């Protein structure tokens, strides 16, 4: 059974990628799940693959679920489409979109085909990790549930800094607090 190795690039930074090995008879839904795990994303959102070419143009869609839209050519379904059935080139490319609101976009490229699989490996398998992946929900996912948002509070009433409410004047600073040089020449001379 052939094993396909794909390199999945984060579109915004090609130095961030994951290599995933998968058997050619496994499904796109397996690859979808592996990509999410490799980049530490949850699986709460819609996703789709597009067959692509060397210019990364979107071709035939391979969707996670059926849509109610009318298509000239209906998308294939990830759970029904084997990876090997969509490989037409030795460096076949796909575009993977996840969470259509956030529009996470990954470039998927076939980089190796081997004829044998290892009995010690559970496919699909992440075989290489390069770079720090994007954070799906910002900094909160860096620290998990232990991260607390810190809210700074300022007292806008008159305090030690001498700041008061808008329009309020500070009676403690009169003209006698001005430096002697400023009294003699006046600030208008510096403008």
C-alpha positions in Angstrom: 0.0 0.0 0.0 1.4 3.4 -1.0 2.2 6.0 1.6 1.8 9.7 0.5 3.7 12.4 2.3 2.2 15.9 2.2 3.8 19.1 3.3 1.2 21.5 4.7 2.3 25.1 4.7 0.6 27.9 6.6 -0.1 30.3 3.6 1.1 33.4 5.3 4.5 32.0 6.3 6.0 29.1 4.3 8.6 28.5 7.0 5.8 27.1 9.1 4.8 23.7 7.9 3.9 20.2 9.0 4.6 17.0 7.0 1.9 14.3 7.2 2.2 10.7 6.0 -1.0 9.1 5.0 -2.0 5.9 3.1 -3.4 6.5 -0.4 -6.6 4.6 0.5 -7.4 6.8 3.4 -9.9 9.6 3.1 -9.7 13.4 2.9 -11.5 13.5 6.2 -8.5 11.7 7.7 -6.2 14.3 6.2 -8.5 17.1 7.5 -8.3 15.7 11.0 -4.6 15.3 10.9 -4.0 18.9 9.7 -6.1 20.3 12.6 -4.2 18.2 15.1 -0.8 19.1 13.6 -1.6 22.8 13.9 -3.4 22.4 17.3 -6.7 23.7 15.9 -10.1 22.5 17.2 -12.6 20.8 14.8 -15.6 23.1 15.4 -15.7 24.8 12.0 -16.4 24.0 8.4 -13.6 23.0 6.1 -12.9 22.2 2.5 -10.1 21.1 0.1 -9.6 22.3 -3.4 -7.6 20.4 -6.0 -4.9 22.8 -7.2 -2.1 23.4 -9.7 1.4 24.9 -9.6 -0.1 28.4 -9.4 -2.4 27.5 -6.5 -5.6 28.0 -8.4 -8.7 26.5 -6.9 -10.0 23.4 -8.8 -12.5 20.7 -7.8 -13.8 21.1 -4.3 -13.7 18.3 -1.7 -16.0 19.4 1.1 -16.5 18.3 4.7 -20.2 18.5 4.3 -22.9 18.9 1.6 -24.0 22.5 0.9 -27.5 23.6 -0.2 -26.0 25.7 -3.0 -26.5 24.8 -6.7 -23.2 23.9 -8.3 -22.4 23.2 -11.9 -20.2 20.4 -10.5 -21.1 19.2 -7.0 -18.3 19.1 -4.5 -16.9 15.7 -3.6 -17.2 14.7 0.1 -14.2 14.2 2.3 -15.6 11.1 4.0 -16.3 9.5 0.6 -13.2 10.5 -1.4 -9.9 8.6 -1.0 -6.7 10.6 -1.3 -5.3 8.4 -4.0 -8.3 9.0 -6.2 -7.4 12.7 -6.5 -3.7 12.4 -7.1 -3.0 13.2 -10.8 0.5 14.5 -10.6 3.7 13.6 -8.8 3.7 16.9 -7.0 -0.1 17.2 -6.7 -1.3 20.3 -4.7 -4.4 21.1 -2.7 -5.6 24.2 -0.9 -7.2 23.5 2.5 -9.5 26.1 3.9 -10.7 26.0 7.5 -13.2 28.2 9.4 -14.7 30.2 6.6 -15.1 33.3 8.9 -11.5 33.4 9.9 -10.4 32.0 6.5 -7.5 29.9 7.6 -5.7 28.9 4.4 -3.1 26.1 4.1 -1.2 24.9 1.0 -0.9 21.2 0.8 1.7 19.7 -1.5 2.6 16.1 -2.2 6.3 15.7 -1.6 7.0 12.0 -1.5 5.4 8.7 -2.5 6.7 5.4 -1.0 5.5 1.9 -1.9 5.8 0.5 1.7 4.3 1.5 4.9 5.7 0.9 8.4 3.8 -1.4 10.7 5.0 0.7 13.7 3.2 3.9 12.4 -0.5 4.7 12.8 -1.4 6.5 9.6 -2.1 9.4 9.2 1.0 10.5 11.1 2.7 13.9 11.6 6.3 13.1 10.6 7.8 16.6 10.7 7.0 19.9 12.4 8.7 23.2 11.4 8.0 26.6 12.9 5.5 27.8 15.5 2.1 27.4 14.1 -0.6 30.2 14.1 -2.8 30.5 17.1 -6.4 29.7 16.2 -7.9 32.0 18.9 -5.1 34.4 19.6 -2.9 34.3 22.7 -5.4 32.5 24.8 -4.5 29.2 23.1 -0.9 29.7 23.9 -1.6 29.2 27.6 -4.8 27.2 27.6 -7.4 27.9 30.1 -4.9 29.1 32.7 -4.4 32.4 30.9 -6.4 35.3 32.3 -7.0 38.5 30.5 -5.6 41.3 32.6 -7.7 44.4 32.7 -6.0 47.5 33.9 -8.1 50.0 35.8 -7.3 53.7 36.2 -8.8 56.0 38.7 -9.8 59.0 36.7 -10.5 61.1 39.7 -7.9 63.5 41.1 -5.0 61.4 42.5 -1.3 61.6 43.2 -0.5 62.3 39.5 -2.5 65.5 39.7 -4.9 64.5 37.0 -8.5 65.4 37.6 -11.7 65.2 35.7 -12.1 67.0 32.4 -12.4 70.8 32.9 -11.2 70.7 36.5 -8.3 73.0 37.3 -5.7 72.3 39.9 -5.5 75.3 42.3 -2.2 74.2 43.8 -0.2 75.1 40.8 -0.1 78.9 40.3 2.2 81.1 38.4 4.8 81.2 41.2 5.6 77.5 40.4 7.1 78.6 37.1 10.8 78.6 36.8 12.5 82.0 37.0 13.8 81.8 33.4 10.2 81.3 32.2 8.9 84.2 34.3 11.5 86.6 32.8 11.2 85.6 29.2 7.7 84.1 29.0 6.8 80.9 27.1 5.7 83.0 24.0 9.3 83.6 23.1 9.9 79.9 22.5 7.1 79.4 19.9 
